[in-house]
Amino acid sequence: MKDEKKVWETVLFSFSEDEILRELTAESSYVAKSLAGTAELQPGWSRSIIVTEDDRPFLDRWLSDARDAMTRSLSAYLSGEFASTDNRVVFAIVLPEHRAQGLDESICHQLERAIVHHVLAQWFATKLPDESARRQLQYEGALSAVKSDIGLARNRRPHRPTNYF
């Protein structure tokens, strides 16, 4: 049997702050719309829920926090060759050259979802604590999906719990 050595490549997943801001505005608008039917809303309530361009100073800090948290969590898979810039969040993930079709798109989608959920968890922390907790769980789920997809790309089988009864 021929011993084949894997060939690795660095795949860049890059997200602009403007793209993320659009997603944050859309997601926070969905939350605001779901609250519109509830009673006892104060005038101007939606302004405190929906993310806008005016909120960018807060969002920049939370976006930086999201990038740092995700970098720590994914550090085993990242290449040190590329770094984020002032207006782009970049993850350079080392993957095998030959991998299942569609995994890059799945990883990209889940990375974006993780960023959005992390920032919204911070955004809703003082406004809607239950929504914040839900977003934190979604962030953890998206990050877990990224790690699972990376494992699939590296031909590692998913870990299955073992029952020791």
CORUR-V477386 format. One record per backbone hydrogen bond with DSSP energy under -0.5 kcal/mol. NH is the residue of the N-H (numbers start at 1). CO is the residue of the C=O. Records with the same first field share a line. If there is no record, write none. Layout:
BEGIN
NH->CO / CO
END
This chain:
BEGIN
4->2
8->6
9->95
11->9 / 93
12->10
13->91
14->12
15->89
17->87
20->16
21->17
22->18
23->19
24->20
25->21
26->22
27->23
28->24
29->25
30->26
31->27
32->28
33->29
34->30
35->31
36->32 / 33
38->35
45->42
47->44
48->44 / 45
49->46
50->46
55->52
56->53
58->55
59->55
60->56
61->57
62->58
63->59
64->60
65->61
66->62
67->63
68->64
69->65
70->66
71->67
72->68
73->69
74->70
75->71 / 72
77->74
78->74 / 75
79->92
82->79
85->88
89->15
90->88
91->13
93->11 / 91
94->77
95->9 / 93
97->7
99->97
103->100
106->102
107->103
108->104
109->105
110->106
111->107
112->108
113->109
114->110
115->111
116->112
117->113
118->114
119->115
120->116
121->117
122->118
123->119
124->120
125->122
128->124
132->128
133->129
134->130
135->131
136->132
137->133
138->134
139->135
140->136
141->137
142->138
143->139
144->140
145->141
146->142
147->143
148->144
149->145
150->146
151->147
152->148
153->149
154->150
155->152
156->151
157->155
164->162
END
